[in-house]
Amino acid sequence: MSSLDAIDPDTGNVDMQRYLQAQSSLVTAIANETRSDAVLEVKLMKVRAKVRTSIASWDDMTEPVASKKTRFLSPVGGLGGEGWAYAATADMALWNKNGMLLWKKRRGFALLAVQSGMGVKYHERPLTEVYANRGAMQRWLDATLAQLTPSHRGTTAGPSALSPEIQEQIDKAKRAGEKPE
């Protein structure tokens, strides 16, 4: 099922119940087939990021489009002050094995174009270049998935170590009569 199937053609509104039911059956099938307790769905999307004084910002993310040296030497902030650049955004959803949505987050991932030298031209930045920077990837994962992890690093995951948001979803499932995982 396409997400477009959940749009009411008369009103143009999205029928979230219909959309979530389709997602739920897919998640349940994946969880059963892989014998998993949860499924993390990640969609990477190409978006436009606003650029101001050589800093791009989009979806809770900021990243320079030029090196520090280029930004320092440029009298107008590199790109004439304002503009846009292509970037990637991660749209994530964590589902339990019964297809219940536990957590949802949208966060900027990486710039897909960066400034070349002192000019206003961009060169494409492939995602493989982003993935190769292990330190930056780890910082992004830590910041993005912070809500899902215990607040104390040395703590093993267990009912008391869950984030308040996840614990609230589990409690909600119990009240609805579902068996939380």
KOLDO-647947 format. One line per 2 residues: number of its first residue (from 0); for each residue x, y negated, z of N, C-alpha, C. Coordinates in Angstrom, 2 decimals, always signed. Layout:
NUM) X:Y:Z:X:Y:Z:X:Y:Z  ... $
//
This chain:
0) +0.84:+1.18:+0.00:+0.00:+0.00:+0.00:+0.88:-1.25:+0.00  +0.54:-2.17:-0.82:+1.24:-3.45:-0.87:+0.64:-4.38:+0.17 $
2) +1.46:-5.31:+0.66:+0.93:-6.30:+1.61:-0.11:-7.18:+0.92  -0.08:-7.25:-0.39:-1.07:-8.03:-1.14:-2.46:-7.40:-1.04 $
4) -2.52:-6.08:-0.81:-3.80:-5.39:-0.67:-4.57:-5.85:+0.56  -3.88:-6.44:+1.52:-4.53:-6.90:+2.75:-5.09:-8.32:+2.62 $
6) -4.93:-8.93:+1.44:-5.45:-10.28:+1.22:-6.87:-10.19:+0.68  -7.78:-10.91:+1.33:-9.17:-10.98:+0.89:-9.23:-11.86:-0.35 $
8) -9.64:-11.31:-1.51:-9.64:-12.10:-2.75:-10.62:-13.28:-2.72  -11.66:-13.18:-1.91:-12.64:-14.27:-1.85:-12.14:-15.45:-1.05 $
10) -11.47:-15.18:+0.08:-11.04:-16.27:+0.97:-9.55:-16.58:+0.86  -8.77:-15.61:+0.41:-7.32:-15.80:+0.36:-6.65:-15.54:+1.70 $
12) -7.42:-15.17:+2.72:-6.88:-14.89:+4.05:-6.35:-13.47:+4.13  -5.34:-13.28:+4.97:-4.77:-11.96:+5.18:-5.57:-11.24:+6.26 $
14) -6.00:-10.02:+5.96:-6.69:-9.18:+6.92:-5.61:-8.42:+7.69  -5.21:-8.97:+8.83:-4.10:-8.39:+9.59:-4.40:-6.97:+10.04 $
16) -5.64:-6.67:+10.37:-6.00:-5.32:+10.79:-5.70:-4.32:+9.68  -6.08:-4.66:+8.46:-5.84:-3.77:+7.32:-4.34:-3.64:+7.05 $
18) -3.61:-4.75:+7.13:-2.17:-4.72:+6.90:-1.47:-3.86:+7.95  -1.82:-4.07:+9.21:-1.18:-3.32:+10.30:-1.52:-1.84:+10.26 $
20) -2.73:-1.49:+9.81:-3.10:-0.08:+9.70:-2.21:+0.63:+8.69  -1.95:-0.03:+7.56:-1.09:+0.57:+6.53:+0.33:+0.72:+7.07 $
22) +0.83:-0.32:+7.73:+2.16:-0.26:+8.32:+2.22:+0.84:+9.37  +1.19:+0.94:+10.18:+1.15:+1.92:+11.25:+1.27:+3.34:+10.72 $
24) +0.55:+3.66:+9.65:+0.62:+5.03:+9.12:+2.00:+5.32:+8.53  +2.63:+4.34:+7.90:+3.97:+4.53:+7.36:+4.98:+4.72:+8.50 $
26) +4.88:+3.90:+9.52:+5.80:+4.00:+10.67:+5.61:+5.34:+11.36  +4.38:+5.76:+11.56:+4.10:+7.05:+12.21:+4.73:+8.19:+11.40 $
28) +4.60:+8.14:+10.08:+5.18:+9.19:+9.23:+6.70:+9.20:+9.35  +7.32:+8.03:+9.33:+8.79:+7.95:+9.45:+9.23:+8.46:+10.81 $
30) +8.56:+8.02:+11.87:+8.92:+8.44:+13.23:+8.79:+9.95:+13.39  +7.70:+10.53:+12.88:+7.50:+11.98:+12.98:+8.55:+12.75:+12.19 $
32) +8.83:+12.29:+10.98:+9.79:+12.98:+10.12:+11.21:+12.92:+10.69  +11.56:+11.83:+11.34:+12.91:+11.67:+11.88:+12.99:+11.99:+13.36 $
34) +11.86:+12.34:+13.97:+11.78:+12.64:+15.39:+12.30:+11.47:+16.23  +11.84:+10.28:+15.89:+12.26:+9.05:+16.56:+11.16:+8.53:+17.47 $
36) +11.57:+7.79:+18.49:+10.60:+7.17:+19.39:+10.14:+5.81:+18.87  +10.93:+5.20:+17.98:+10.60:+3.89:+17.45:+11.23:+3.72:+16.08 $
38) +10.68:+2.77:+15.33:+11.18:+2.46:+13.99:+11.41:+0.95:+13.92  +12.61:+0.57:+13.51:+12.93:-0.84:+13.31:+12.87:-1.12:+11.82 $
40) +11.93:-1.98:+11.45:+11.76:-2.37:+10.05:+12.49:-3.69:+9.85  +13.36:-3.75:+8.85:+14.12:-4.97:+8.56:+13.95:-5.29:+7.07 $
42) +13.50:-6.50:+6.80:+13.39:-6.98:+5.42:+14.30:-8.18:+5.29  +15.20:-8.16:+4.32:+16.03:-9.33:+4.02:+15.38:-10.09:+2.88 $
44) +15.25:-11.40:+3.08:+14.60:-12.23:+2.08:+15.51:-13.40:+1.70  +15.44:-13.81:+0.46:+16.19:-14.96:-0.02:+15.32:-16.19:+0.20 $
46) +15.87:-17.18:+0.91:+15.13:-18.40:+1.23:+16.00:-19.62:+0.93  +15.40:-20.79:+0.99:+16.15:-22.03:+0.86:+16.43:-22.59:+2.25 $
48) +17.69:-22.94:+2.47:+18.09:-23.54:+3.75:+18.36:-25.03:+3.53  +17.85:-25.86:+4.42:+18.13:-27.29:+4.35:+19.59:-27.53:+4.68 $
50) +20.22:-28.42:+3.93:+21.62:-28.77:+4.19:+21.68:-30.26:+4.50  +22.31:-30.54:+5.62:+22.51:-31.93:+6.03:+23.91:-32.03:+6.64 $
52) +24.68:-32.96:+6.16:+26.08:-33.15:+6.57:+26.84:-31.82:+6.57  +26.67:-31.08:+5.49:+27.36:-29.81:+5.23:+27.01:-28.69:+6.20 $
54) +25.91:-28.82:+6.91:+25.43:-27.76:+7.81:+24.05:-27.32:+7.31  +23.93:-26.02:+7.04:+22.65:-25.45:+6.61:+21.88:-24.99:+7.84 $
56) +20.57:-25.18:+7.83:+19.74:-24.70:+8.94:+18.45:-24.10:+8.37  +18.09:-22.94:+8.93:+16.88:-22.23:+8.52:+16.60:-21.13:+9.53 $
58) +15.36:-20.88:+9.80:+14.90:-19.75:+10.63:+15.79:-19.50:+11.86  +15.93:-20.49:+12.74:+16.71:-20.38:+13.98:+18.20:-20.10:+13.74 $
60) +18.73:-20.52:+12.62:+20.13:-20.27:+12.29:+20.75:-21.54:+11.73  +22.01:-21.78:+12.05:+22.78:-22.86:+11.43:+24.13:-22.29:+11.02 $
62) +24.62:-22.78:+9.88:+25.89:-22.30:+9.38:+26.48:-23.37:+8.47  +27.77:-23.64:+8.59:+28.39:-24.64:+7.70:+28.46:-24.11:+6.27 $
64) +28.24:-25.01:+5.31:+28.34:-24.61:+3.90:+29.73:-24.89:+3.36  +30.57:-25.54:+4.17:+31.93:-25.88:+3.75:+32.88:-25.63:+4.91 $
66) +34.16:-25.52:+4.61:+35.17:-25.32:+5.66:+35.28:-26.58:+6.52  +35.87:-26.45:+7.70:+36.07:-27.60:+8.59:+36.91:-28.67:+7.90 $
68) +37.94:-28.24:+7.18:+38.83:-29.18:+6.49:+38.05:-29.98:+5.44  +37.24:-29.30:+4.66:+36.45:-29.97:+3.62:+35.46:-30.95:+4.26 $
70) +34.81:-30.52:+5.34:+33.84:-31.41:+6.01:+34.54:-32.63:+6.59  +35.73:-32.45:+7.13:+36.47:-33.56:+7.74:+36.94:-34.56:+6.68 $
72) +37.43:-34.05:+5.55:+37.98:-34.93:+4.52:+36.93:-35.61:+3.65  +35.75:-35.07:+3.60:+34.72:-35.62:+2.74:+34.06:-36.83:+3.41 $
74) +34.03:-37.97:+2.74:+33.45:-39.18:+3.35:+31.93:-39.12:+3.51  +31.26:-38.28:+2.75:+29.80:-38.22:+2.83:+29.30:-36.86:+3.29 $
76) +30.11:-36.12:+4.00:+29.65:-34.84:+4.54:+29.60:-33.74:+3.51  +30.39:-33.83:+2.46:+30.50:-32.73:+1.51:+29.47:-32.74:+0.42 $
78) +28.22:-32.59:+0.73:+27.21:-32.39:-0.31:+26.37:-33.64:-0.56  +26.94:-34.79:-0.37:+26.15:-35.99:-0.56:+25.20:-36.19:+0.60 $
80) +25.42:-35.48:+1.69:+24.62:-35.68:+2.89:+23.47:-34.71:+3.03  +22.69:-34.50:+1.97:+21.52:-33.64:+2.10:+21.33:-32.79:+0.86 $
82) +20.56:-31.73:+1.00:+20.26:-30.83:-0.11:+19.78:-29.51:+0.42  +20.04:-28.45:-0.33:+19.65:-27.12:+0.10:+20.61:-26.10:-0.49 $
84) +20.61:-24.92:+0.08:+21.41:-23.80:-0.41:+20.61:-22.53:-0.18  +20.86:-21.52:-0.98:+20.21:-20.23:-0.76:+20.81:-19.54:+0.46 $
86) +19.93:-18.85:+1.19:+20.35:-18.12:+2.38:+19.51:-16.86:+2.49  +19.94:-15.96:+3.35:+19.20:-14.72:+3.61:+18.60:-14.80:+5.02 $
88) +17.37:-14.35:+5.14:+16.67:-14.28:+6.42:+16.25:-12.84:+6.66  +16.39:-12.40:+7.90:+15.95:-11.06:+8.29:+14.60:-11.17:+8.98 $
90) +13.63:-10.43:+8.48:+12.30:-10.35:+9.09:+12.21:-8.95:+9.69  +12.13:-8.87:+11.03:+12.22:-7.58:+11.71:+10.97:-7.28:+12.53 $
92) +10.65:-6.00:+12.59:+9.54:-5.55:+13.42:+9.93:-4.20:+14.03  +9.69:-4.05:+15.33:+9.94:-2.78:+16.03:+8.59:-2.15:+16.34 $
94) +8.41:-0.91:+15.89:+7.15:-0.18:+16.06:+7.41:+1.05:+16.91  +6.45:+1.40:+17.79:+6.60:+2.67:+18.49:+6.17:+3.80:+17.55 $
96) +6.36:+5.04:+17.96:+6.08:+6.15:+17.05:+4.59:+6.32:+16.72  +3.74:+5.63:+17.49:+2.31:+5.66:+17.21:+1.87:+4.53:+16.28 $
98) +2.84:+3.73:+15.84:+2.53:+2.65:+14.91:+2.13:+1.35:+15.57  +2.35:+1.24:+16.88:+2.02:+0.00:+17.58:+3.20:-0.97:+17.48 $
100) +2.91:-2.21:+17.10:+3.95:-3.22:+17.00:+4.39:-3.63:+18.40  +5.71:-3.47:+18.68:+6.26:-3.80:+19.99:+6.97:-5.15:+20.01 $
102) +7.56:-5.53:+18.88:+8.39:-6.72:+18.83:+8.50:-7.19:+17.39  +8.53:-8.51:+17.19:+8.66:-9.07:+15.85:+9.55:-10.29:+15.94 $
104) +10.43:-10.44:+14.98:+11.37:-11.58:+14.97:+11.77:-11.89:+13.54  +11.86:-13.19:+13.25:+12.38:-13.66:+11.98:+13.55:-14.57:+12.30 $
106) +14.72:-14.28:+11.71:+15.91:-15.08:+12.02:+16.81:-15.15:+10.80  +17.36:-16.34:+10.59:+18.31:-16.52:+9.52:+19.47:-15.55:+9.66 $
108) +19.97:-15.08:+8.54:+21.04:-14.08:+8.56:+22.36:-14.66:+8.06  +22.40:-15.17:+6.83:+23.66:-15.68:+6.28:+23.41:-16.54:+5.06 $
110) +24.31:-17.49:+4.84:+24.27:-18.28:+3.61:+24.67:-17.40:+2.44  +24.01:-17.60:+1.31:+24.34:-16.84:+0.11:+25.16:-17.66:-0.87 $
112) +25.38:-18.93:-0.54:+26.21:-19.81:-1.37:+26.94:-20.77:-0.44  +28.21:-21.01:-0.75:+29.01:-21.94:+0.05:+29.70:-22.93:-0.88 $
114) +30.06:-24.07:-0.33:+30.65:-25.12:-1.11:+32.06:-24.74:-1.56  +32.38:-25.10:-2.79:+33.72:-24.85:-3.34:+34.53:-26.13:-3.31 $
116) +35.59:-26.15:-2.52:+36.48:-27.31:-2.49:+35.78:-28.58:-2.07  +36.27:-29.72:-2.62:+35.75:-31.03:-2.24:+34.53:-31.44:-3.05 $
118) +34.18:-30.71:-4.08:+33.07:-31.09:-4.93:+31.73:-30.69:-4.34  +30.70:-30.81:-5.17:+29.36:-30.45:-4.73:+28.92:-29.11:-5.32 $
120) +29.85:-28.38:-5.88:+29.52:-27.09:-6.48:+29.56:-25.99:-5.42  +28.69:-25.03:-5.63:+28.63:-23.87:-4.75:+29.18:-22.65:-5.48 $
122) +29.69:-21.69:-4.72:+29.96:-20.38:-5.29:+29.17:-19.36:-4.50  +28.78:-18.32:-5.20:+27.96:-17.28:-4.58:+28.75:-16.55:-3.51 $
124) +28.08:-16.25:-2.42:+28.68:-15.50:-1.32:+27.91:-14.19:-1.18  +28.49:-13.08:-1.61:+27.76:-11.81:-1.52:+27.62:-11.35:-0.07 $
126) +26.58:-10.61:+0.20:+26.35:-10.10:+1.55:+27.47:-9.18:+2.00  +28.15:-8.51:+1.07:+29.27:-7.64:+1.46:+30.35:-8.45:+2.16 $
128) +30.51:-9.72:+1.77:+31.47:-10.60:+2.44:+31.02:-10.89:+3.87  +29.73:-11.06:+4.05:+29.17:-11.32:+5.39:+29.36:-10.08:+6.26 $
130) +29.04:-8.89:+5.72:+29.16:-7.65:+6.48:+30.60:-7.37:+6.90  +31.57:-7.80:+6.11:+32.98:-7.55:+6.39:+33.48:-8.29:+7.63 $
132) +32.81:-9.37:+8.01:+33.20:-10.14:+9.19:+32.54:-9.51:+10.42  +33.18:-8.50:+10.99:+32.60:-7.73:+12.09:+32.27:-8.58:+13.32 $
134) +33.13:-9.55:+13.63:+32.88:-10.41:+14.79:+31.61:-11.23:+14.62  +31.44:-11.82:+13.44:+30.24:-12.61:+13.16:+28.99:-11.72:+13.15 $
136) +29.12:-10.52:+12.59:+27.98:-9.59:+12.57:+27.56:-9.21:+13.99  +28.54:-8.93:+14.85:+28.23:-8.55:+16.23:+27.56:-9.71:+16.98 $
138) +28.05:-10.94:+16.78:+27.43:-12.10:+17.43:+26.00:-12.29:+16.94  +25.76:-12.08:+15.64:+24.42:-12.23:+15.09:+23.49:-11.16:+15.69 $
140) +23.95:-9.92:+15.73:+23.14:-8.85:+16.31:+22.84:-9.11:+17.79  +23.85:-9.53:+18.54:+23.65:-9.82:+19.97:+22.60:-10.90:+20.16 $
142) +22.71:-11.98:+19.40:+21.76:-13.08:+19.54:+20.36:-12.70:+19.07  +20.28:-11.94:+18.00:+18.99:-11.59:+17.41:+18.24:-10.54:+18.22 $
144) +18.96:-9.55:+18.71:+18.31:-8.44:+19.42:+18.36:-8.61:+20.94  +18.72:-9.80:+21.41:+18.85:-10.04:+22.85:+17.57:-9.73:+23.62 $
146) +16.41:-9.97:+23.04:+15.15:-9.71:+23.73:+14.93:-8.22:+23.98  +15.57:-7.38:+23.19:+15.36:-5.94:+23.31:+16.32:-5.27:+24.27 $
148) +17.36:-5.98:+24.69:+18.39:-5.36:+25.51:+18.25:-5.78:+26.96  +18.75:-4.95:+27.87:+18.74:-5.32:+29.29:+19.59:-6.57:+29.50 $
150) +19.24:-7.35:+30.51:+19.98:-8.59:+30.75:+21.36:-8.33:+31.34  +21.58:-7.15:+31.91:+22.89:-6.81:+32.47:+23.53:-5.76:+31.59 $
152) +24.71:-6.04:+31.05:+25.38:-5.15:+30.10:+25.65:-3.76:+30.66  +25.96:-3.66:+31.95:+26.33:-2.36:+32.52:+25.14:-1.48:+32.85 $
154) +23.95:-1.96:+32.68:+22.74:-1.24:+33.05:+22.36:-0.25:+31.95  +22.01:+0.96:+32.34:+21.52:+1.90:+31.35:+20.06:+1.61:+31.09 $
156) +19.65:+1.86:+29.85:+18.27:+1.57:+29.49:+17.32:+2.49:+30.26  +16.33:+1.92:+30.77:+15.31:+2.64:+31.51:+14.15:+1.70:+31.72 $
158) +13.07:+2.16:+32.33:+11.90:+1.31:+32.48:+12.21:-0.02:+33.16  +13.09:-0.04:+34.16:+13.36:-1.30:+34.86:+14.33:-2.17:+34.09 $
160) +15.01:-1.63:+33.05:+16.01:-2.39:+32.31:+15.45:-3.00:+31.03  +14.18:-2.78:+30.74:+13.60:-3.32:+29.52:+13.37:-4.81:+29.66 $
162) +13.43:-5.50:+28.51:+13.16:-6.92:+28.54:+11.70:-7.14:+28.93  +11.37:-8.31:+29.50:+9.98:-8.57:+29.90:+9.00:-8.47:+28.74 $
164) +9.43:-8.88:+27.53:+8.53:-8.82:+26.37:+8.16:-7.39:+26.01  +9.17:-6.49:+26.01:+8.92:-5.09:+25.69:+8.10:-4.43:+26.79 $
166) +8.44:-4.72:+28.05:+7.68:-4.16:+29.17:+6.22:-4.58:+29.10  +5.96:-5.83:+28.70:+4.58:-6.31:+28.56:+3.84:-5.53:+27.48 $
168) +4.51:-5.24:+26.35:+3.88:-4.46:+25.29:+3.57:-3.03:+25.75  +4.48:-2.44:+26.51:+4.26:-1.09:+27.02:+3.08:-1.09:+27.99 $
170) +3.04:-2.07:+28.88:+1.92:-2.17:+29.82:+0.59:-2.36:+29.08  +0.61:-3.15:+28.02:-0.58:-3.38:+27.21:-1.05:-2.08:+26.57 $
172) -0.09:-1.27:+26.06:-0.43:+0.01:+25.45:-1.04:+0.95:+26.48  -0.50:+0.95:+27.68:-1.05:+1.82:+28.74:-2.48:+1.43:+29.07 $
174) -2.74:+0.11:+29.16:-4.10:-0.36:+29.45:-5.07:+0.02:+28.33  -4.58:+0.08:+27.09:-5.43:+0.43:+25.95:-5.61:+1.93:+25.82 $
176) -4.92:+2.70:+26.66:-5.07:+4.15:+26.65:-4.08:+4.86:+25.76  -3.14:+4.12:+25.16:-2.10:+4.76:+24.35:-1.01:+5.26:+25.26 $
178) -0.26:+6.22:+24.79:+0.87:+6.71:+25.55:+2.12:+5.97:+25.06  +2.66:+5.03:+25.84:+3.86:+4.32:+25.39:+5.07:+5.20:+25.41 $
180) +6.02:+4.89:+24.52:+7.25:+5.69:+24.43:+8.40:+4.89:+24.96 $
//
